[in-house]
Each structure stands twice: as C-alpha cells, then as structure tokens.
Amino acid sequence: MSLLIPQLALLIAFSVMFTTVQKTTQKSETQSVSTWVTTDDDRTQRIEIRGKAEFNDEYTDIVSVSEGGSVLVEEKRHGQSHRYEVTRNASGQLSRSYYVNGSAQPIDDNAKKWIAQLVLEAVRQGGFDADVRVQRILRRGGVKAVLAEIDMIHSDYAKRVYFQSLIKHGNLDVAGVQDLLRQAAKQISSDYEQAELLLAVAPIMVGKEGATDAYFSAVNTINSDYEHGRVLTAILKGSAPSRELLVQVAESTKTIRSDYEKAGVLKRAASVYVDDPALRKVFFQTISSIESDYEHRGVLSALLKTKSLNGELLTSLLESATTLSSDYEKATFLLEASNAFSADPALKNAFLKAVESIKSEYERGRVLSTLLKNKQIG
C-alpha cells in the first residue's frame, strides 16, 4: 500500500497540470467561425466568434459584431457554467445575454467582472485580433510592453502570432530584435512555430548584424532537422548574405543530425560559398560532417553544376571525394566529374590518383574503362 500512495499522488499531480488548448477557424461563403477552447483539470473555457467582432481598448468586452455574426464566451468549472452571448439584431443593435447554469441572469458587477476577465484571457491566449492589439500595446508601452504581454501567453501559436505582429509594427532596432529572439528561444517549444517566426524575422535582419548571434541561438533550439533546414535555406535566399552570416549558416548546418536534410541545405547553398576561399573551406568542412556517402556524393555532384569550377574548387572536390568510404559512390562521382578534369594536366594527374584510391577492382575498372572509351586517357 505504501508503494501505491506515491504513484497515485504522482498521477493526481499530473492530471491537475494537464492542459489542452485548441483554436480553429472555419470559413464559408458568408462568414468565418473562429473558436478557442482550453481545458485545464475540471475547467473548460471557450470563445466562439462568428463573423467579425471588435473589442474595446482593454479587450474586456465586445463593442461591435458584423451583420449576422455573434460572440459566445463560456466557462464550465466545478460543475458550474457561465455563458455570455453577444449578437447583432436586425436594426444593427447589439444584444447581450448572460447565463449561469443555463438560466438568464442580469449583467451585474460580478457578471461584468467575469466577462472582462474571460474575454481578455481568451483574446490573449487564442491570438484573436493580435495585430490590432499589438499596435495598441505599442502605443501605450512600446516594445517592452508587448514582450511582457507575450510572456503571459501560454500557446506557442499565439506567442508566434504576437511576435510576428511586433516584427511588423514595432520598427525594431538591433536591441529590440535581440530581445525578441532571446525570448522566443526560451519560450517557444514548437519547432514549427519557432521556424515560422524565424522565417518572419529573416527579412528584417539586413543591417542588424548585431542580432546575428541571437538569431542563430534561436535557430539552434529547433530539434526538427526538417524545420532547421527550412530556416537555413530561407536565409540563403535573402539578398546578398554577409560572410559572417554564411559562416553561421554553415556552422548551424553541421548540427543537423539527418544527413538527408543536411545535404539538402548544402546543395541549395553550394553556389554562394564557392567563390570565396575562406567560405569554401568552411563549406567543405560542413560537407565532411555528412556520414552518408550517398548524401556526401550528392553534394559534390551539385557543386559540379556551379558556374565557378576553377582549379581550387576542383581540387577541393577531389580531396572530399577521396574521403568517401564507398567505392561505388566514389566511382560514381569521378565518372560525373571526369570531363571537368581532362583539360588541365595537373588536375588530370590528381584525378587519376583519386581513381587509384578506389579499392574495388570492379569500380576502379568501371571508371578507367569509361575514360578509355572517351579517349580521356591513352
């Protein structure tokens, strides 16, 4: 019995902490329906907005509902239910109703207090009207006030929506971007939401190199290799990334565990690293972190298609290819690359030495026979 009690206590504690949050939006030809529901232990809170609704400045009540629309705010707790409904009648006037346990009640001071608390909490946690709300908070208290508001939000989705609105309207300087990124890195646990936020931040990073470290600290909190790679690829598509940024991208790419996702980033990044010797060195160091010979060879093959196939790049390609342990992948790459090495005698000798490093007689013969057939060797 003594062993059962701690386990039971742990189960009870877990059930008390368990919370589910759901927000959905449905659109039809006539109006949209947005619903936010949160369940915490024995309490369920819900807000449903049909059509469009406008709130007062404090977000404690509804001041306008579109034609045919309505707002429902509801809470069920300890066996009691409270419900507040706002509808718009045919003359355009708002009709407000308040119910306790299904029975209509006057909207007295206690009812107003409950309505104010629940409307504000639902708007905050559900991300409703975030764009407008962030602008109002900015006017009252600036960037720090918005960040403080985000600190009170539980949902990663709603946090991301508020952060994005702050990016849009906050006219952030370097310090502001740093504060935003550091808070997001600590508070957003969803890889998808973190990635979506970082994609939104990327365009405003131009001219804010001081926030680069904070940006990549946030990038490196993403556990999903897919989302991690998605962010890095988007950064590279930006206008003229700096050398510092490219080094950070390469270093961050090394931390991607999936060889497939890592190779995908490197293939898409190949063209921006090959012209600068220092960047090229960093790039090939990142390639060497790929354990899969297949993916490694795939990146080398992508480099062959770049427009900057100079002697230094071709030498680096050969050096990287010789580290492949798979004779098949090594032979496959050398066959793909043979035409690029045939014109320069020095490179041709280095190429033939790479061929000699193939241990498999079959794979080595496959390369040599093709070279003979194409009259690349005599």
C-alpha positions, 0 to 999 in steps of 0.5 A: 500500500505504501508503494501505491500512495506515491504513484497515485499522488504522482498521477493526481499531480499530473492530471491537475497540470494537464492542459489542452488548448485548441483554436480553429477557424472555419470559413464559408461563403458568408462568414468565418467561425473562429473558436478557442477552447482550453481545458485545464483539470475540471475547467473548460473555457471557450470563445466562439466568434462568428463573423467579425467582432471588435473589442474595446481598448482593454479587450474586456468586452465586445463593442461591435459584431458584423451583420449576422455574426455573434460572440459566445464566451463560456466557462464550465468549472466545478460543475458550474457554467457561465455563458455570455452571448453577444449578437447583432439584431436586425436594426444593427443593435447589439444584444447581450445575454448572460447565463449561469447554469443555463438560466438568464441572469442580469449583467451585474458587477460580478457578471461584468467582472467575469466577462472582462476577465474571460474575454481578455484571457481568451483574446490573449491566449487564442491570438484573436485580433493580435495585430490590432492589439499589438499596435495598441500595446505599442502605443501605450508601452512600446516594445517592452510592453508587448514582450511582457504581454507575450510572456503571459501567453501560454500557446506557442501559436499565439506567442508566434502570432504576437511576435510576428505582429511586433516584427511588423509594427514595432520598427525594431532596432538591433536591441529590440530584435535581440530581445525578441529572439532571446525570448522566443528561444526560451519560450517557444517549444514548437519547432514549427512555430519557432521556424515560422517566426524565424522565417518572419524575422529573416527579412528584417535582419539586413543591417542588424548584424548585431542580432546575428548571434541571437538569431542563430541561438534561436535557430539552434533550439529547433530539434526538427532537422526538417524545420532547421533546414527550412530556416537555413535555406530561407536565409540563403535566399535573402539578398546578398548574405554577409560572410559572417552570416554564411559562416553561421549558416554553415556552422548551424548546418553541421548540427543537423543530425539527418544527413538527408536534410543536411545535404539538402541545405548544402546543395541549395547553398553550394553556389554562394560559398564557392567563390570565396576561399575562406567560405569554401573551406568552411563549406567543405568542412560542413560537407565532411560532417555528412556520414552518408556517402550517398548524401556526401556524393550528392553534394559534390555532384551539385557543386559540379553544376556551379558556374565557378569550377576553377582549379581550387574548387576542383581540387577541393572536390577531389580531396572530399571525394577521396574521403568517401568510404564507398567505392561505388559512390566514389566511382560514381562521382569521378565518372560525373566529374571526369570531363571537368578534369581532362583539360588541365594536366595537373588536375588530370594527374590528381584525378587519376590518383583519386581513381587509384584510391578506389579499392574495388577492382570492379569500380576502379575498372568501371571508371578507367574503362569509361575514360578509355572509351572517351579517349580521356586517357591513352 
